[in-house]
Amino acid sequence: MKKIEAIIQPFKLEDVKEALKHAGVDGMTITEVRGHGRQKGHKEVYRGQEYNVDLLPKIKVEIVVPDGRLEETVKTLADAARTGKLGDGKIFVTAVEEAIRIRNSDRGEGAL
């Protein structure tokens, strides 16, 4: 099993959710996060004062999939989140040792 963590633009969340739903991905965790990469933030003016906003709002999507579904899921997610502009985000893939469903103690891919 693999865990996919994607950091995406907030306005792309609905597109990503719909694309993953159509691809048959059942479960995901969504978290509001803040950060920056090459974007480095921007300046804003509030009540006449200029502020550096260096931590930008992003959305973190976490999904665990069987090994056989990894490439399809990553491609679907990337295609749905892509705008072609700086700040589109990143996708990270890590191995998952075990998954356990709390309700009935199912283990492995059966717990997904």
Sequence and secondary structure as in RCSB ss.txt:
>XXXX:A:sequence
MKKIEAIIQPFKLEDVKEALKHAGVDGMTITEVRGHGRQKGHKEVYRGQEYNVDLLPKIKVEIVVPDGRLEETVK
TLADAARTGKLGDGKIFVTAVEEAIRIRNSDRGEGAL
>XXXX:A:secstr
 EEEEEEE GGGHHHHHHHHHHTT    EEEEEEE STT  EEEEETTEEEEE SEEEEEEEEEE GGGHHHHHH
HHHHHH  SSTT EEEEEEE    B TTT  BGGGG 
